[in-house]
Every structure is written in C-alpha cells, then in structure tokens.
C-alpha cells in the first residue's frame, strides 16, 4: 500500500494534539480532546495521553498482528492507564482521545473508529463508505458539566481515556483486501469539509488521491477563514490530520 499523511496543528495554538503512526501493516490516528477547563484529576496533558496511547496501540498491533481490533484498543487503553497509576483515573474529565485504526492482516482490511475520527473506504467498484461513530453528533448543545456526566456512558458517548471497556463500543468493519482500492483516516479537523462546508466523501477521497492530504488541509483552512465571526460553533480552527492509503494502481 502507498501511504501519505499530513498532521498539522493550529498556528499560534497550544500545540498539536493529533497523532499519526504508520506501521508496516497498520495506521493509527488519534485526536486528543482539548481540555474543557474542569479538573482532570491527572497530572498529564492531552498530548501526553495521545502519545502514550498511540505507542501502546502500535505495540499491541506488532505483538499480536491478528488480534481483533476491539481487543487491540482495550489492551492499548489498559497499557496507557498503567503509565499513570497515581492519577485519578475515575475522573470523567481525564485526558481522552478519539481513535481511528486500519490494519491489514491475512487478506483482510480491518477498520475501527471510536468517537469522531472516521475511516473512509473506497472499494474497487467505486463505492465510498464512511465508517463513523456519530454518538457525539447526536448530543444536543449542553454545558460542559453535563458533557462530563455523559462521557464514557451508554447514554452519551465513548472515547479512549481510562476505561478499557470503551473499546467494546467502537465501530468496526472489515473488507477483503482485494475489494479495497483506497482508504483514509481523518480527524474532525478535516471531516468538517463534509460536515460544515458541503463536500462529499467522494470529493474528499478524490482530492486526497489526486492532490494529496496537504491540499485537503489547505482547503479546510481556506474554508475556515471564509467564515464570518459568529458563523460557526466551537473552534474556528482545529488540528487537522489526513492519512490516505492507495491499495490499487495509482491514478483513476
């Protein structure tokens, strides 16, 4: 497979809290959740968590290349938790992250997503499918304390943080590798092209292939800058990550 990626933070921001790791047969993308200002019970920041979780996931993927991806995630979260046992791991506002995973093994392409970092797959027949976990999108606007109460509960949404059982709620899908033409792993700093700015998943995949991940991020920043003050919810800019994998012959 041919893999290309871009992972960029926000100019002048606190630092890039996205994470990308490309192995021989797997890709990991994490998007750390920006601290909401409530006490976390943890002496570590979001960047620390995504780095340790990403490393733990990679280790499990190398050690057990055929392990079910939910079990990979469960073990990765458990290993990350073991690295900060003095912190209050019961605090719902502990540093957390989304997860997107793709792993090729034994003729299959396995995909996993937890929270709002989707995996997009184009099959050889041209069909494009976004594998999404939309539980966050289904929540109504609410105060941060209410969000805390719903984090990592079945009444709300699940993220990778301090509860290994979050892995059981991940969305998974698998394809025969012979059926896959290309795939992408994206943080929500890129998927806003589809969710806010009118792109289709097909347009996004075509741009990734023909012009590369850098062009997708450039298009995001251009669209963000064009928004009027007050014309958007949340952050105008966000960390942006796009990984594109081409499994078939280059070019359309």
CORZI-V966505 format. One record per residue. N is the residue number from 0. D_CENTER is the distance of its C-alpha to the mean C-alpha in Angstrom with 1 decimal. Layout:
n->N d_center->D_CENTER
n->N d_center->D_CENTER
//
This chain:
n->0 d_center->20.1
n->1 d_center->19.7
n->2 d_center->16.4
n->3 d_center->15.9
n->4 d_center->13.2
n->5 d_center->13.2
n->6 d_center->11.6
n->7 d_center->13.8
n->8 d_center->14.5
n->9 d_center->16.9
n->10 d_center->20.5
n->11 d_center->22.4
n->12 d_center->19.5
n->13 d_center->19.2
n->14 d_center->17.1
n->15 d_center->13.6
n->16 d_center->11.2
n->17 d_center->8.3
n->18 d_center->8.7
n->19 d_center->9.2
n->20 d_center->11.6
n->21 d_center->13.5
n->22 d_center->16.2
n->23 d_center->19.0
n->24 d_center->17.6
n->25 d_center->13.9
n->26 d_center->10.7
n->27 d_center->8.0
n->28 d_center->4.9
n->29 d_center->4.6
n->30 d_center->5.3
n->31 d_center->8.7
n->32 d_center->10.6
n->33 d_center->13.7
n->34 d_center->16.8
n->35 d_center->18.8
n->36 d_center->22.2
n->37 d_center->23.1
n->38 d_center->24.2
n->39 d_center->21.5
n->40 d_center->24.0
n->41 d_center->22.2
n->42 d_center->23.7
n->43 d_center->20.4
n->44 d_center->17.9
n->45 d_center->14.2
n->46 d_center->14.3
n->47 d_center->16.3
n->48 d_center->14.0
n->49 d_center->10.8
n->50 d_center->13.4
n->51 d_center->15.2
n->52 d_center->12.5
n->53 d_center->11.2
n->54 d_center->14.9
n->55 d_center->15.6
n->56 d_center->13.2
n->57 d_center->14.7
n->58 d_center->18.1
n->59 d_center->17.8
n->60 d_center->16.7
n->61 d_center->19.7
n->62 d_center->22.1
n->63 d_center->21.5
n->64 d_center->20.3
n->65 d_center->21.1
n->66 d_center->19.8
n->67 d_center->18.1
n->68 d_center->14.3
n->69 d_center->14.7
n->70 d_center->17.3
n->71 d_center->15.2
n->72 d_center->12.7
n->73 d_center->15.8
n->74 d_center->17.6
n->75 d_center->14.9
n->76 d_center->14.8
n->77 d_center->18.5
n->78 d_center->19.0
n->79 d_center->17.0
n->80 d_center->19.2
n->81 d_center->22.3
n->82 d_center->21.8
n->83 d_center->22.7
n->84 d_center->25.2
n->85 d_center->27.2
n->86 d_center->24.6
n->87 d_center->24.7
n->88 d_center->21.9
n->89 d_center->23.2
n->90 d_center->22.3
n->91 d_center->19.6
n->92 d_center->18.6
n->93 d_center->17.8
n->94 d_center->14.9
n->95 d_center->11.6
n->96 d_center->7.8
n->97 d_center->4.9
n->98 d_center->4.2
n->99 d_center->4.2
n->100 d_center->7.9
n->101 d_center->10.8
n->102 d_center->14.3
n->103 d_center->17.7
n->104 d_center->20.6
n->105 d_center->24.1
n->106 d_center->23.8
n->107 d_center->20.6
n->108 d_center->17.1
n->109 d_center->14.9
n->110 d_center->11.5
n->111 d_center->9.4
n->112 d_center->6.8
n->113 d_center->7.2
n->114 d_center->7.3
n->115 d_center->6.3
n->116 d_center->3.2
n->117 d_center->6.0
n->118 d_center->8.0
n->119 d_center->11.3
n->120 d_center->14.5
n->121 d_center->17.9
n->122 d_center->20.8
n->123 d_center->24.1
n->124 d_center->25.7
n->125 d_center->23.6
n->126 d_center->21.7
n->127 d_center->18.1
n->128 d_center->16.0
n->129 d_center->12.6
n->130 d_center->11.2
n->131 d_center->9.9
n->132 d_center->10.1
n->133 d_center->12.4
n->134 d_center->14.0
n->135 d_center->13.1
n->136 d_center->14.6
n->137 d_center->17.6
n->138 d_center->18.6
n->139 d_center->21.5
n->140 d_center->21.7
n->141 d_center->22.9
n->142 d_center->23.8
n->143 d_center->21.5
n->144 d_center->23.7
n->145 d_center->23.2
n->146 d_center->19.4
n->147 d_center->20.0
n->148 d_center->22.1
n->149 d_center->19.6
n->150 d_center->16.7
n->151 d_center->16.3
n->152 d_center->19.1
n->153 d_center->19.8
n->154 d_center->21.2
n->155 d_center->18.1
n->156 d_center->14.4
n->157 d_center->12.6
n->158 d_center->10.2
n->159 d_center->10.4
n->160 d_center->13.5
n->161 d_center->17.0
n->162 d_center->17.4
n->163 d_center->16.9
n->164 d_center->17.8
n->165 d_center->14.4
n->166 d_center->13.6
n->167 d_center->16.4
n->168 d_center->14.6
n->169 d_center->11.5
n->170 d_center->11.9
n->171 d_center->13.1
n->172 d_center->15.1
n->173 d_center->17.2
n->174 d_center->19.3
n->175 d_center->22.3
n->176 d_center->21.5
n->177 d_center->24.6
n->178 d_center->23.2
n->179 d_center->20.1
n->180 d_center->20.7
n->181 d_center->17.3
n->182 d_center->13.6
n->183 d_center->10.5
n->184 d_center->6.8
n->185 d_center->5.8
n->186 d_center->4.8
n->187 d_center->7.4
n->188 d_center->9.9
n->189 d_center->10.4
n->190 d_center->10.2
n->191 d_center->13.0
n->192 d_center->15.2
n->193 d_center->15.3
n->194 d_center->15.1
n->195 d_center->17.7
n->196 d_center->19.4
n->197 d_center->20.6
n->198 d_center->18.9
n->199 d_center->18.6
n->200 d_center->15.9
n->201 d_center->18.9
n->202 d_center->19.6
n->203 d_center->16.1
n->204 d_center->16.4
n->205 d_center->19.9
n->206 d_center->19.3
n->207 d_center->16.7
n->208 d_center->19.4
n->209 d_center->22.5
n->210 d_center->21.6
n->211 d_center->18.5
n->212 d_center->15.1
n->213 d_center->17.4
n->214 d_center->19.1
n->215 d_center->16.0
n->216 d_center->15.3
n->217 d_center->19.1
n->218 d_center->19.2
n->219 d_center->16.6
n->220 d_center->18.8
n->221 d_center->21.9
n->222 d_center->21.0
n->223 d_center->20.1
n->224 d_center->23.4
n->225 d_center->25.3
n->226 d_center->24.5
n->227 d_center->27.5
n->228 d_center->27.5
n->229 d_center->26.8
n->230 d_center->25.3
n->231 d_center->21.7
n->232 d_center->20.0
n->233 d_center->18.2
n->234 d_center->17.5
n->235 d_center->18.9
n->236 d_center->16.6
n->237 d_center->13.1
n->238 d_center->11.3
n->239 d_center->10.3
n->240 d_center->8.4
n->241 d_center->9.5
n->242 d_center->10.3
n->243 d_center->13.2
n->244 d_center->15.2
n->245 d_center->18.7
n->246 d_center->20.4
n->247 d_center->23.7
n->248 d_center->26.3
n->249 d_center->25.3
n->250 d_center->26.2
n->251 d_center->26.8
//
